[in-house]
Amino acid sequence: MIAVEKLTKTFNPGGVGEVRAVDDLSLEVPRSQVVTVIGSNGSGKSTLLSLITGTHLPDAGRIVIDDQAVTRWPEHRRAGLVGRVFQDPMRGTSAAMTIEENLSLALHRGRQRTLAPALRRGRRARLQEELARLHLGLENRLTEPVGLLSGGQRQALTMLMATLVRPKVLLLDEHTSALDPKTAVEVMRLTEEIIAGDSLTAIVVTHNMDQAIRFGHRLIMMNQGRIILDVSGREKEELTVAQVMDHFSRVRGEVYADDAMLLT
C-alpha cells in the first residue's frame, strides 16, 4: 500500500515563477489497487509521482510505502520499493548496454549495482522466460544492444524491468503516450497482464480519458495540485467521458482545456 498525507510541493518559492505543484494532497492506495490519474497539463500528476519516487522531496507532508515512512529517503533508497516507467521510451533503459545487462541491473534494483553477480549465477534462463512474456522475440536477442530496439520494444522492456523485482508500488507516467496507436495498445495489454498477474499496487497517469475510465479500480482527477474527483467501484464502471468533463467544469468553473484528454 501507499499513503501520502497532506503533501505539498512548491517550485521556485518566492520567485517570479513560483508554482504550487502539489497542494496539501492526501491519497491512500490499498495493496493491489490500481488507480488511474487524469488532469490537464500542470495539474501536478507527474510531480506527485516524483515525490513518491524521491526525485523531489516535499515541502510538507508524509509518504508511507508498505508501512515504512519514506518521506526523506533519497531516490536510490526507495528504488527497491518503487518501480517507475516514464513517457519517453528511452529513459528506462541504457541504449549502449545489452538486453541481458539491462535486465541484470533491474534484478538488483535497490541493492548495490553490479553486473557480475547476476551474470555469473546463470540467470539467463530466467531472463529468457521473463522476456518471452512480452511476445516480441526478445528472449532470443539477449546479447543485442538495447539501442537497436524500437520505441515500443524499449517501453515493453522497461515495463518488464520495472516489475522484474516486484515493487511495492508501480508508477506509470503516461507510458504509452509517445507510442504509435498500435504499439500503445500492445504495451497497454502487457501492462494489464503484468499488473493483474502479479497483483501489483499501481498509480497510472494517463492523458487518455477512455483508458483512464476503463482501466483499474479507481479514478482520480487532479487540478492545481489537488484531487477534485475520486471515484471507484460501480460509480467508476458507469462513468462516461462527458460526466468527467462536466465535473471539472462545475468544480473549477471553466472548460477543460486539454484536448488530448478526449483521445481514445
CYANA upper distance limits for C-alpha pairs under 8 A (distance plus 0.5 A):
  1 MET  CA     28 GLU  CA      8.05
  1 MET  CA     29 VAL  CA      6.14
  1 MET  CA     30 PRO  CA      5.08
  1 MET  CA     31 ARG  CA      4.79
  1 MET  CA     32 SER  CA      8.05
  1 MET  CA     65 ILE  CA      6.46
  1 MET  CA     66 ASP  CA      5.56
  1 MET  CA     67 ASP  CA      8.15
  1 MET  CA    168 LYS  CA      7.51
  1 MET  CA    169 VAL  CA      7.72
  1 MET  CA    201 THR  CA      7.24
  2 ILE  CA     28 GLU  CA      6.34
  2 ILE  CA     29 VAL  CA      5.79
  2 ILE  CA     30 PRO  CA      7.14
  2 ILE  CA     31 ARG  CA      8.16
  2 ILE  CA     63 ILE  CA      8.02
  2 ILE  CA     64 VAL  CA      6.16
  2 ILE  CA     65 ILE  CA      5.01
  2 ILE  CA     66 ASP  CA      6.64
  2 ILE  CA     67 ASP  CA      8.44
  2 ILE  CA    169 VAL  CA      7.73
  3 ALA  CA     26 SER  CA      7.94
  3 ALA  CA     27 LEU  CA      6.17
  3 ALA  CA     28 GLU  CA      4.70
  3 ALA  CA     29 VAL  CA      6.75
  3 ALA  CA     63 ILE  CA      6.38
  3 ALA  CA     64 VAL  CA      5.62
  3 ALA  CA     65 ILE  CA      7.07
  4 VAL  CA     25 LEU  CA      7.78
  4 VAL  CA     26 SER  CA      5.68
  4 VAL  CA     27 LEU  CA      5.74
  4 VAL  CA     28 GLU  CA      6.86
  4 VAL  CA     61 GLY  CA      7.81
  4 VAL  CA     62 ARG  CA      6.15
  4 VAL  CA     63 ILE  CA      5.03
  4 VAL  CA     64 VAL  CA      6.84
  5 GLU  CA     24 ASP  CA      8.23
  5 GLU  CA     25 LEU  CA      6.99
  5 GLU  CA     26 SER  CA      4.89
  5 GLU  CA     27 LEU  CA      7.14
  5 GLU  CA     61 GLY  CA      5.96
  5 GLU  CA     62 ARG  CA      5.57
  5 GLU  CA     63 ILE  CA      6.99
  6 LYS  CA     23 ASP  CA      8.19
  6 LYS  CA     24 ASP  CA      4.73
  6 LYS  CA     25 LEU  CA      5.24
  6 LYS  CA     26 SER  CA      5.48
  6 LYS  CA     60 ALA  CA      7.64
  6 LYS  CA     61 GLY  CA      5.23
  6 LYS  CA     62 ARG  CA      7.34
  7 LEU  CA     22 VAL  CA      7.22
  7 LEU  CA     23 ASP  CA      7.03
  7 LEU  CA     24 ASP  CA      5.35
  7 LEU  CA     25 LEU  CA      5.33
  7 LEU  CA     26 SER  CA      6.88
  7 LEU  CA     58 PRO  CA      7.09
  7 LEU  CA     59 ASP  CA      8.18
  7 LEU  CA     60 ALA  CA      6.19
  7 LEU  CA     61 GLY  CA      4.64
  7 LEU  CA     62 ARG  CA      6.80
  7 LEU  CA     63 ILE  CA      8.38
  8 THR  CA     20 ARG  CA      8.15
  8 THR  CA     21 ALA  CA      8.16
  8 THR  CA     22 VAL  CA      5.46
  8 THR  CA     23 ASP  CA      5.22
  8 THR  CA     24 ASP  CA      5.49
  8 THR  CA     25 LEU  CA      7.16
  8 THR  CA     58 PRO  CA      6.30
  8 THR  CA     59 ASP  CA      6.11
  8 THR  CA     60 ALA  CA      5.69
  8 THR  CA     61 GLY  CA      6.76
  9 LYS  CA     20 ARG  CA      6.57
  9 LYS  CA     21 ALA  CA      6.25
  9 LYS  CA     22 VAL  CA      5.52
  9 LYS  CA     23 ASP  CA      7.18
  9 LYS  CA     57 LEU  CA      8.31
  9 LYS  CA     58 PRO  CA      5.57
  9 LYS  CA     59 ASP  CA      5.71
  9 LYS  CA     60 ALA  CA      7.64
 10 THR  CA     18 GLU  CA      7.43
 10 THR  CA     19 VAL  CA      5.99
 10 THR  CA     20 ARG  CA      4.76
 10 THR  CA     21 ALA  CA      6.21
 10 THR  CA     22 VAL  CA      7.52
 10 THR  CA     59 ASP  CA      7.58
 11 PHE  CA     17 GLY  CA      8.47
 11 PHE  CA     18 GLU  CA      6.23
 11 PHE  CA     19 VAL  CA      5.71
 11 PHE  CA     20 ARG  CA      6.97
 11 PHE  CA     21 ALA  CA      7.57
 12 ASN  CA     16 VAL  CA      8.32
 12 ASN  CA     17 GLY  CA      6.76
 12 ASN  CA     18 GLU  CA      5.29
 12 ASN  CA     19 VAL  CA      7.27
 13 PRO  CA     18 GLU  CA      5.62
 13 PRO  CA     19 VAL  CA      7.80
 14 GLY  CA     18 GLU  CA      6.65
 20 ARG  CA    224 GLN  CA      7.99
 20 ARG  CA    225 GLY  CA      7.38
 21 ALA  CA     42 GLY  CA      7.81
 21 ALA  CA     43 SER  CA      7.48
 21 ALA  CA     44 GLY  CA      5.51
 21 ALA  CA     47 THR  CA      7.20
 21 ALA  CA    224 GLN  CA      7.13
 21 ALA  CA    225 GLY  CA      5.57
 22 VAL  CA     44 GLY  CA      6.09
 22 VAL  CA     47 THR  CA      7.57
 22 VAL  CA     48 LEU  CA      7.30
 22 VAL  CA    224 GLN  CA      7.68
 22 VAL  CA    225 GLY  CA      4.35
 22 VAL  CA    226 ARG  CA      7.00
 23 ASP  CA    224 GLN  CA      7.96
 23 ASP  CA    225 GLY  CA      5.37
 23 ASP  CA    226 ARG  CA      6.22
 24 ASP  CA     61 GLY  CA      8.02
 24 ASP  CA    225 GLY  CA      8.45
 24 ASP  CA    226 ARG  CA      7.71
 25 LEU  CA    225 GLY  CA      7.72
 25 LEU  CA    226 ARG  CA      6.26
 25 LEU  CA    227 ILE  CA      7.55
 29 VAL  CA     33 GLN  CA      6.81
 29 VAL  CA     34 VAL  CA      8.40
 29 VAL  CA     35 VAL  CA      8.07
 29 VAL  CA    201 THR  CA      8.04
 30 PRO  CA    201 THR  CA      7.86
 31 ARG  CA    200 LEU  CA      7.92
 31 ARG  CA    201 THR  CA      5.93
 32 SER  CA    199 SER  CA      5.68
 32 SER  CA    200 LEU  CA      5.36
 32 SER  CA    201 THR  CA      4.62
 32 SER  CA    202 ALA  CA      7.81
 33 GLN  CA    200 LEU  CA      7.80
 33 GLN  CA    201 THR  CA      5.59
 33 GLN  CA    202 ALA  CA      7.04
 33 GLN  CA    216 GLY  CA      8.01
 33 GLN  CA    217 HIS  CA      6.78
 33 GLN  CA    218 ARG  CA      8.28
 34 VAL  CA    200 LEU  CA      8.17
 34 VAL  CA    201 THR  CA      6.23
 34 VAL  CA    202 ALA  CA      5.20
 34 VAL  CA    203 ILE  CA      6.46
 34 VAL  CA    204 VAL  CA      7.93
 34 VAL  CA    216 GLY  CA      5.25
 34 VAL  CA    217 HIS  CA      5.88
 34 VAL  CA    218 ARG  CA      7.01
 35 VAL  CA    202 ALA  CA      6.71
 35 VAL  CA    203 ILE  CA      5.35
 35 VAL  CA    204 VAL  CA      6.55
 35 VAL  CA    216 GLY  CA      6.24
 35 VAL  CA    217 HIS  CA      6.59
 35 VAL  CA    218 ARG  CA      5.29
 35 VAL  CA    219 LEU  CA      6.10
 35 VAL  CA    220 ILE  CA      7.74
 36 THR  CA    203 ILE  CA      6.38
 36 THR  CA    204 VAL  CA      5.09
 36 THR  CA    205 VAL  CA      6.27
 36 THR  CA    206 THR  CA      7.52
 36 THR  CA    212 ALA  CA      5.97
 36 THR  CA    213 ILE  CA      8.35
 36 THR  CA    215 PHE  CA      7.73
 36 THR  CA    216 GLY  CA      6.90
 36 THR  CA    218 ARG  CA      6.83
 36 THR  CA    219 LEU  CA      5.36
 36 THR  CA    220 ILE  CA      6.87
 37 VAL  CA     45 LYS  CA      7.60
 37 VAL  CA    203 ILE  CA      7.62
 37 VAL  CA    204 VAL  CA      6.41
 37 VAL  CA    205 VAL  CA      5.09
 37 VAL  CA    206 THR  CA      6.75
 37 VAL  CA    212 ALA  CA      7.60
 37 VAL  CA    219 LEU  CA      6.49
 37 VAL  CA    220 ILE  CA      5.57
 37 VAL  CA    221 MET  CA      6.25
 37 VAL  CA    222 MET  CA      7.76
 38 ILE  CA     45 LYS  CA      7.99
 38 ILE  CA    205 VAL  CA      6.64
 38 ILE  CA    206 THR  CA      6.29
 38 ILE  CA    207 HIS  CA      6.73
 38 ILE  CA    209 MET  CA      7.84
 38 ILE  CA    212 ALA  CA      7.64
 38 ILE  CA    219 LEU  CA      8.23
 38 ILE  CA    220 ILE  CA      6.97
 38 ILE  CA    221 MET  CA      5.34
 38 ILE  CA    222 MET  CA      6.81
 39 GLY  CA     43 SER  CA      6.26
 39 GLY  CA     45 LYS  CA      7.61
 39 GLY  CA    207 HIS  CA      7.98
 39 GLY  CA    221 MET  CA      5.90
 39 GLY  CA    222 MET  CA      5.42
 39 GLY  CA    223 ASN  CA      6.51
 40 SER  CA    222 MET  CA      8.24
 40 SER  CA    223 ASN  CA      7.43
 40 SER  CA    256 TYR  CA      8.03
 40 SER  CA    257 ALA  CA      7.39
 40 SER  CA    258 ASP  CA      5.96
 40 SER  CA    261 MET  CA      8.32
 41 ASN  CA    258 ASP  CA      7.65
 42 GLY  CA    223 ASN  CA      8.33
 42 GLY  CA    224 GLN  CA      7.53
 43 SER  CA    222 MET  CA      6.21
 43 SER  CA    223 ASN  CA      4.91
 43 SER  CA    224 GLN  CA      5.16
 43 SER  CA    225 GLY  CA      5.88
 43 SER  CA    226 ARG  CA      8.20
 44 GLY  CA     48 LEU  CA      6.56
 44 GLY  CA    222 MET  CA      7.45
 44 GLY  CA    223 ASN  CA      7.58
 44 GLY  CA    224 GLN  CA      6.99
 44 GLY  CA    225 GLY  CA      5.23
 44 GLY  CA    226 ARG  CA      8.19
 45 LYS  CA     49 LEU  CA      7.21
 45 LYS  CA    205 VAL  CA      7.29
 45 LYS  CA    222 MET  CA      7.41
 45 LYS  CA    225 GLY  CA      8.16
 46 SER  CA     50 SER  CA      6.70
 46 SER  CA    173 ASP  CA      7.19
 46 SER  CA    205 VAL  CA      8.12
 47 THR  CA     51 LEU  CA      6.66
 47 THR  CA     56 HIS  CA      8.35
 48 LEU  CA     52 ILE  CA      6.92
 49 LEU  CA     53 THR  CA      6.78
 49 LEU  CA    171 LEU  CA      7.32
 49 LEU  CA    173 ASP  CA      8.23
 50 SER  CA     54 GLY  CA      6.46
 50 SER  CA     55 THR  CA      5.47
 50 SER  CA     56 HIS  CA      6.19
 51 LEU  CA     55 THR  CA      6.60
 51 LEU  CA     56 HIS  CA      5.54
 51 LEU  CA     57 LEU  CA      6.27
 51 LEU  CA     58 PRO  CA      6.92
 52 ILE  CA     63 ILE  CA      7.46
 53 THR  CA     75 GLU  CA      6.37
 53 THR  CA     78 ARG  CA      6.98
 53 THR  CA     79 ALA  CA      8.00
 53 THR  CA     82 VAL  CA      6.96
 53 THR  CA     84 ARG  CA      8.42
 54 GLY  CA     71 THR  CA      8.32
 54 GLY  CA     72 ARG  CA      8.29
 54 GLY  CA     73 TRP  CA      7.27
 54 GLY  CA     74 PRO  CA      6.11
 54 GLY  CA     75 GLU  CA      4.80
 54 GLY  CA     78 ARG  CA      7.58
 55 THR  CA     74 PRO  CA      8.18
 55 THR  CA     75 GLU  CA      6.21
 57 LEU  CA     71 THR  CA      7.78
 57 LEU  CA     72 ARG  CA      7.27
 58 PRO  CA     71 THR  CA      8.12
 61 GLY  CA     71 THR  CA      8.36
 62 ARG  CA     69 ALA  CA      7.78
 62 ARG  CA     70 VAL  CA      8.37
 62 ARG  CA     71 THR  CA      5.96
 63 ILE  CA     69 ALA  CA      6.37
 63 ILE  CA     70 VAL  CA      6.24
 63 ILE  CA     71 THR  CA      5.31
 64 VAL  CA     68 GLN  CA      5.78
 64 VAL  CA     69 ALA  CA      4.88
 64 VAL  CA     70 VAL  CA      6.29
 64 VAL  CA     71 THR  CA      7.59
 65 ILE  CA     69 ALA  CA      7.03
 65 ILE  CA     70 VAL  CA      7.35
 65 ILE  CA     81 LEU  CA      8.06
 65 ILE  CA    168 LYS  CA      7.68
 65 ILE  CA    169 VAL  CA      8.33
 66 ASP  CA    168 LYS  CA      7.29
 70 VAL  CA     78 ARG  CA      7.95
 73 TRP  CA     77 ARG  CA      6.67
 73 TRP  CA     78 ARG  CA      7.18
 74 PRO  CA     78 ARG  CA      7.25
 75 GLU  CA     79 ALA  CA      6.91
 76 HIS  CA    110 GLY  CA      7.10
 77 ARG  CA    110 GLY  CA      6.81
 78 ARG  CA     82 VAL  CA      6.64
 78 ARG  CA    110 GLY  CA      7.44
 79 ALA  CA     83 GLY  CA      7.41
 79 ALA  CA    109 ARG  CA      6.54
 79 ALA  CA    110 GLY  CA      5.17
 80 GLY  CA    109 ARG  CA      6.03
 80 GLY  CA    110 GLY  CA      4.40
 80 GLY  CA    111 ARG  CA      7.83
 80 GLY  CA    165 VAL  CA      8.48
 80 GLY  CA    167 PRO  CA      7.15
 81 LEU  CA    110 GLY  CA      8.12
 81 LEU  CA    167 PRO  CA      5.50
 81 LEU  CA    168 LYS  CA      5.49
 81 LEU  CA    169 VAL  CA      7.11
 82 VAL  CA    167 PRO  CA      5.73
 82 VAL  CA    168 LYS  CA      6.47
 82 VAL  CA    169 VAL  CA      5.67
 82 VAL  CA    170 LEU  CA      6.42
 82 VAL  CA    171 LEU  CA      7.85
 83 GLY  CA    162 ALA  CA      5.26
 83 GLY  CA    163 THR  CA      7.05
 83 GLY  CA    167 PRO  CA      6.22
 83 GLY  CA    169 VAL  CA      6.97
 83 GLY  CA    170 LEU  CA      5.26
 83 GLY  CA    171 LEU  CA      6.54
 84 ARG  CA    162 ALA  CA      6.66
 84 ARG  CA    170 LEU  CA      6.37
 84 ARG  CA    171 LEU  CA      5.08
 84 ARG  CA    172 LEU  CA      6.27
 84 ARG  CA    173 ASP  CA      7.96
 85 VAL  CA     92 GLY  CA      7.07
 85 VAL  CA    158 THR  CA      7.15
 85 VAL  CA    159 MET  CA      6.99
 85 VAL  CA    162 ALA  CA      7.42
 85 VAL  CA    171 LEU  CA      6.90
 85 VAL  CA    172 LEU  CA      5.46
 85 VAL  CA    173 ASP  CA      6.56
 85 VAL  CA    175 HIS  CA      6.65
 86 PHE  CA     91 ARG  CA      7.24
 86 PHE  CA     92 GLY  CA      7.52
 86 PHE  CA    172 LEU  CA      6.88
 86 PHE  CA    173 ASP  CA      5.43
 86 PHE  CA    174 GLU  CA      7.13
 86 PHE  CA    175 HIS  CA      5.85
 87 GLN  CA    173 ASP  CA      6.25
 87 GLN  CA    174 GLU  CA      5.52
 87 GLN  CA    175 HIS  CA      4.73
 87 GLN  CA    176 THR  CA      7.04
 87 GLN  CA    177 SER  CA      6.87
 87 GLN  CA    178 ALA  CA      6.72
 88 ASP  CA     92 GLY  CA      8.41
 88 ASP  CA    175 HIS  CA      7.70
 88 ASP  CA    178 ALA  CA      6.98
 89 PRO  CA     93 THR  CA      8.38
 89 PRO  CA    151 GLY  CA      6.13
 89 PRO  CA    152 GLY  CA      7.73
 89 PRO  CA    154 ARG  CA      6.32
 89 PRO  CA    155 GLN  CA      5.32
 89 PRO  CA    158 THR  CA      8.10
 89 PRO  CA    175 HIS  CA      8.22
 89 PRO  CA    178 ALA  CA      8.14
 90 MET  CA     94 SER  CA      8.24
 90 MET  CA     95 ALA  CA      8.21
 90 MET  CA    151 GLY  CA      7.82
 90 MET  CA    154 ARG  CA      7.53
 90 MET  CA    155 GLN  CA      8.22
 92 GLY  CA    154 ARG  CA      8.44
 92 GLY  CA    155 GLN  CA      8.03
 92 GLY  CA    158 THR  CA      5.87
 93 THR  CA    102 ASN  CA      7.08
 93 THR  CA    146 VAL  CA      7.83
 93 THR  CA    154 ARG  CA      7.67
 93 THR  CA    157 LEU  CA      8.47
 93 THR  CA    158 THR  CA      6.88
 94 SER  CA    102 ASN  CA      7.22
 94 SER  CA    146 VAL  CA      7.23
 94 SER  CA    147 GLY  CA      8.08
 95 ALA  CA    145 PRO  CA      6.76
 95 ALA  CA    146 VAL  CA      5.22
 95 ALA  CA    147 GLY  CA      4.54
 95 ALA  CA    148 LEU  CA      8.25
 96 ALA  CA    145 PRO  CA      6.23
 96 ALA  CA    146 VAL  CA      7.06
 96 ALA  CA    147 GLY  CA      6.69
 97 MET  CA    101 GLU  CA      6.48
 97 MET  CA    102 ASN  CA      6.90
 97 MET  CA    145 PRO  CA      5.77
 97 MET  CA    146 VAL  CA      6.70
 97 MET  CA    147 GLY  CA      8.41
 98 THR  CA    102 ASN  CA      6.74
 98 THR  CA    142 LEU  CA      7.10
 98 THR  CA    143 THR  CA      5.78
 98 THR  CA    144 GLU  CA      5.57
 98 THR  CA    145 PRO  CA      4.47
 98 THR  CA    146 VAL  CA      5.94
 99 ILE  CA    103 LEU  CA      6.76
 99 ILE  CA    141 ARG  CA      7.82
 99 ILE  CA    142 LEU  CA      5.54
 99 ILE  CA    143 THR  CA      6.70
 99 ILE  CA    144 GLU  CA      6.67
 99 ILE  CA    145 PRO  CA      6.65
 99 ILE  CA    146 VAL  CA      6.03
100 GLU  CA    104 SER  CA      6.59
100 GLU  CA    124 ARG  CA      8.16
100 GLU  CA    127 LEU  CA      7.86
100 GLU  CA    142 LEU  CA      5.46
100 GLU  CA    143 THR  CA      6.69
101 GLU  CA    105 LEU  CA      6.82
101 GLU  CA    115 LEU  CA      7.32
102 ASN  CA    106 ALA  CA      6.93
102 ASN  CA    161 MET  CA      8.29
103 LEU  CA    107 LEU  CA      6.78
103 LEU  CA    127 LEU  CA      7.74
103 LEU  CA    161 MET  CA      6.51
104 SER  CA    108 HIS  CA      7.27
104 SER  CA    115 LEU  CA      6.75
104 SER  CA    118 ALA  CA      6.27
104 SER  CA    119 LEU  CA      7.58
105 LEU  CA    109 ARG  CA      6.99
105 LEU  CA    113 ARG  CA      7.07
105 LEU  CA    114 THR  CA      7.57
105 LEU  CA    115 LEU  CA      6.95
106 ALA  CA    161 MET  CA      5.81
106 ALA  CA    162 ALA  CA      7.55
106 ALA  CA    164 LEU  CA      7.16
106 ALA  CA    165 VAL  CA      7.73
107 LEU  CA    118 ALA  CA      8.15
107 LEU  CA    161 MET  CA      8.26
107 LEU  CA    164 LEU  CA      6.85
107 LEU  CA    165 VAL  CA      6.43
108 HIS  CA    112 GLN  CA      7.48
108 HIS  CA    113 ARG  CA      6.67
108 HIS  CA    114 THR  CA      8.25
108 HIS  CA    165 VAL  CA      8.44
109 ARG  CA    113 ARG  CA      7.89
109 ARG  CA    165 VAL  CA      7.83
114 THR  CA    118 ALA  CA      8.34
115 LEU  CA    119 LEU  CA      6.81
116 ALA  CA    120 ARG  CA      6.39
117 PRO  CA    121 ARG  CA      6.65
118 ALA  CA    122 GLY  CA      7.78
118 ALA  CA    123 ARG  CA      7.00
119 LEU  CA    123 ARG  CA      6.88
119 LEU  CA    124 ARG  CA      7.91
123 ARG  CA    127 LEU  CA      6.81
124 ARG  CA    128 GLN  CA      6.63
125 ALA  CA    129 GLU  CA      6.72
126 ARG  CA    130 GLU  CA      6.70
127 LEU  CA    131 LEU  CA      6.61
127 LEU  CA    139 GLU  CA      7.94
128 GLN  CA    132 ALA  CA      6.62
128 GLN  CA    138 LEU  CA      8.40
128 GLN  CA    139 GLU  CA      5.01
128 GLN  CA    140 ASN  CA      7.93
128 GLN  CA    142 LEU  CA      8.24
129 GLU  CA    133 ARG  CA      7.53
129 GLU  CA    139 GLU  CA      7.66
130 GLU  CA    134 LEU  CA      8.23
130 GLU  CA    139 GLU  CA      8.43
130 GLU  CA    160 LEU  CA      8.23
131 LEU  CA    135 HIS  CA      8.06
131 LEU  CA    136 LEU  CA      8.42
131 LEU  CA    137 GLY  CA      8.20
131 LEU  CA    138 LEU  CA      6.52
131 LEU  CA    139 GLU  CA      5.58
131 LEU  CA    157 LEU  CA      8.38
131 LEU  CA    160 LEU  CA      8.23
132 ALA  CA    136 LEU  CA      7.71
132 ALA  CA    137 GLY  CA      7.20
132 ALA  CA    138 LEU  CA      7.54
132 ALA  CA    139 GLU  CA      6.16
134 LEU  CA    138 LEU  CA      8.34
134 LEU  CA    156 ALA  CA      7.47
134 LEU  CA    157 LEU  CA      8.48
134 LEU  CA    190 LEU  CA      7.38
136 LEU  CA    153 GLN  CA      7.95
137 GLY  CA    141 ARG  CA      7.83
138 LEU  CA    142 LEU  CA      7.19
144 GLU  CA    148 LEU  CA      7.83
145 PRO  CA    149 LEU  CA      8.38
146 VAL  CA    154 ARG  CA      7.68
149 LEU  CA    153 GLN  CA      6.28
149 LEU  CA    154 ARG  CA      6.55
150 SER  CA    154 ARG  CA      6.67
151 GLY  CA    155 GLN  CA      6.67
151 GLY  CA    179 LEU  CA      7.56
152 GLY  CA    156 ALA  CA      6.65
152 GLY  CA    179 LEU  CA      6.94
152 GLY  CA    183 THR  CA      6.33
152 GLY  CA    184 ALA  CA      8.01
152 GLY  CA    187 VAL  CA      7.70
153 GLN  CA    157 LEU  CA      6.62
154 ARG  CA    158 THR  CA      6.53
155 GLN  CA    159 MET  CA      6.71
155 GLN  CA    175 HIS  CA      8.13
155 GLN  CA    187 VAL  CA      7.90
156 ALA  CA    160 LEU  CA      6.90
156 ALA  CA    187 VAL  CA      6.46
156 ALA  CA    190 LEU  CA      7.97
157 LEU  CA    161 MET  CA      6.64
158 THR  CA    162 ALA  CA      6.56
159 MET  CA    163 THR  CA      7.00
159 MET  CA    191 THR  CA      7.74
160 LEU  CA    164 LEU  CA      6.23
161 MET  CA    165 VAL  CA      8.32
162 ALA  CA    166 ARG  CA      8.45
162 ALA  CA    167 PRO  CA      8.12
162 ALA  CA    170 LEU  CA      8.08
163 THR  CA    167 PRO  CA      6.69
163 THR  CA    170 LEU  CA      8.12
163 THR  CA    194 ILE  CA      8.43
166 ARG  CA    198 ASP  CA      8.24
166 ARG  CA    200 LEU  CA      8.35
167 PRO  CA    200 LEU  CA      8.13
168 LYS  CA    200 LEU  CA      7.81
168 LYS  CA    201 THR  CA      7.15
169 VAL  CA    200 LEU  CA      7.26
169 VAL  CA    201 THR  CA      5.46
169 VAL  CA    202 ALA  CA      5.97
169 VAL  CA    203 ILE  CA      8.10
170 LEU  CA    200 LEU  CA      7.52
170 LEU  CA    201 THR  CA      6.70
170 LEU  CA    202 ALA  CA      5.06
170 LEU  CA    203 ILE  CA      6.86
171 LEU  CA    202 ALA  CA      6.31
171 LEU  CA    203 ILE  CA      5.54
171 LEU  CA    204 VAL  CA      6.50
171 LEU  CA    205 VAL  CA      8.41
172 LEU  CA    202 ALA  CA      8.11
172 LEU  CA    203 ILE  CA      6.83
172 LEU  CA    204 VAL  CA      5.20
172 LEU  CA    205 VAL  CA      6.48
173 ASP  CA    204 VAL  CA      6.80
173 ASP  CA    205 VAL  CA      5.46
173 ASP  CA    206 THR  CA      7.39
174 GLU  CA    204 VAL  CA      7.78
174 GLU  CA    205 VAL  CA      5.77
174 GLU  CA    206 THR  CA      5.17
174 GLU  CA    207 HIS  CA      7.28
175 HIS  CA    206 THR  CA      8.26
176 THR  CA    184 ALA  CA      5.57
176 THR  CA    187 VAL  CA      7.41
176 THR  CA    188 MET  CA      7.61
177 SER  CA    184 ALA  CA      7.75
177 SER  CA    206 THR  CA      8.27
177 SER  CA    207 HIS  CA      7.99
179 LEU  CA    183 THR  CA      6.51
179 LEU  CA    184 ALA  CA      5.86
180 ASP  CA    184 ALA  CA      6.45
181 PRO  CA    185 VAL  CA      6.79
182 LYS  CA    186 GLU  CA      7.07
183 THR  CA    187 VAL  CA      6.66
184 ALA  CA    188 MET  CA      6.53
185 VAL  CA    189 ARG  CA      6.62
186 GLU  CA    190 LEU  CA      6.78
187 VAL  CA    191 THR  CA      6.58
188 MET  CA    192 GLU  CA      6.72
189 ARG  CA    193 GLU  CA      6.74
190 LEU  CA    194 ILE  CA      6.64
191 THR  CA    195 ILE  CA      6.60
192 GLU  CA    196 ALA  CA      6.42
193 GLU  CA    197 GLY  CA      6.27
194 ILE  CA    198 ASP  CA      6.49
195 ILE  CA    199 SER  CA      6.12
195 ILE  CA    200 LEU  CA      5.55
195 ILE  CA    201 THR  CA      8.21
195 ILE  CA    202 ALA  CA      8.16
196 ALA  CA    200 LEU  CA      7.30
206 THR  CA    211 GLN  CA      8.12
206 THR  CA    212 ALA  CA      7.07
207 HIS  CA    212 ALA  CA      8.41
207 HIS  CA    260 ALA  CA      6.75
207 HIS  CA    261 MET  CA      5.47
207 HIS  CA    263 LEU  CA      8.48
208 ASN  CA    212 ALA  CA      6.67
208 ASN  CA    260 ALA  CA      7.57
208 ASN  CA    261 MET  CA      5.73
208 ASN  CA    262 LEU  CA      7.21
208 ASN  CA    263 LEU  CA      6.31
208 ASN  CA    264 THR  CA      6.50
209 MET  CA    213 ILE  CA      6.78
209 MET  CA    241 VAL  CA      7.08
209 MET  CA    261 MET  CA      5.72
209 MET  CA    262 LEU  CA      6.43
209 MET  CA    263 LEU  CA      7.40
209 MET  CA    264 THR  CA      7.44
210 ASP  CA    214 ARG  CA      6.65
210 ASP  CA    241 VAL  CA      7.45
210 ASP  CA    262 LEU  CA      8.16
210 ASP  CA    263 LEU  CA      8.04
210 ASP  CA    264 THR  CA      6.10
211 GLN  CA    215 PHE  CA      6.26
211 GLN  CA    264 THR  CA      7.66
212 ALA  CA    216 GLY  CA      8.06
212 ALA  CA    219 LEU  CA      7.29
213 ILE  CA    219 LEU  CA      7.35
213 ILE  CA    236 LYS  CA      7.28
213 ILE  CA    237 GLU  CA      7.88
213 ILE  CA    239 LEU  CA      7.42
213 ILE  CA    240 THR  CA      8.00
213 ILE  CA    241 VAL  CA      8.35
214 ARG  CA    237 GLU  CA      7.94
217 HIS  CA    232 SER  CA      6.43
217 HIS  CA    233 GLY  CA      7.11
217 HIS  CA    236 LYS  CA      8.29
218 ARG  CA    230 ASP  CA      7.78
218 ARG  CA    231 VAL  CA      6.22
218 ARG  CA    232 SER  CA      4.75
218 ARG  CA    233 GLY  CA      7.53
218 ARG  CA    236 LYS  CA      7.22
219 LEU  CA    229 LEU  CA      8.23
219 LEU  CA    230 ASP  CA      6.28
219 LEU  CA    231 VAL  CA      5.88
219 LEU  CA    232 SER  CA      6.84
219 LEU  CA    236 LYS  CA      7.53
220 ILE  CA    227 ILE  CA      7.14
220 ILE  CA    228 ILE  CA      7.96
220 ILE  CA    229 LEU  CA      5.76
220 ILE  CA    230 ASP  CA      4.85
220 ILE  CA    231 VAL  CA      6.97
221 MET  CA    227 ILE  CA      6.22
221 MET  CA    228 ILE  CA      6.20
221 MET  CA    229 LEU  CA      5.43
221 MET  CA    230 ASP  CA      7.14
222 MET  CA    226 ARG  CA      5.88
222 MET  CA    227 ILE  CA      4.95
222 MET  CA    228 ILE  CA      6.18
222 MET  CA    229 LEU  CA      7.70
223 ASN  CA    227 ILE  CA      6.99
223 ASN  CA    228 ILE  CA      7.11
228 ILE  CA    248 PHE  CA      8.19
228 ILE  CA    251 VAL  CA      7.86
229 LEU  CA    247 HIS  CA      8.33
231 VAL  CA    235 GLU  CA      6.73
231 VAL  CA    236 LYS  CA      5.99
232 SER  CA    236 LYS  CA      5.25
232 SER  CA    237 GLU  CA      8.10
233 GLY  CA    237 GLU  CA      6.89
234 ARG  CA    238 GLU  CA      6.70
235 GLU  CA    239 LEU  CA      6.69
239 LEU  CA    243 GLN  CA      7.08
239 LEU  CA    244 VAL  CA      7.91
240 THR  CA    244 VAL  CA      7.04
241 VAL  CA    245 MET  CA      6.80
241 VAL  CA    262 LEU  CA      8.20
242 ALA  CA    246 ASP  CA      6.56
243 GLN  CA    247 HIS  CA      6.61
244 VAL  CA    248 PHE  CA      6.90
245 MET  CA    249 SER  CA      6.84
245 MET  CA    255 VAL  CA      8.41
245 MET  CA    256 TYR  CA      6.97
246 ASP  CA    250 ARG  CA      6.70
247 HIS  CA    251 VAL  CA      6.61
248 PHE  CA    252 ARG  CA      6.34
248 PHE  CA    253 GLY  CA      8.14
248 PHE  CA    254 GLU  CA      8.03
248 PHE  CA    255 VAL  CA      7.94
248 PHE  CA    256 TYR  CA      7.07
249 SER  CA    253 GLY  CA      5.53
249 SER  CA    254 GLU  CA      5.44
249 SER  CA    255 VAL  CA      5.78
249 SER  CA    256 TYR  CA      7.02
250 ARG  CA    254 GLU  CA      7.94
258 ASP  CA    262 LEU  CA      8.48
259 ASP  CA    263 LEU  CA      8.04
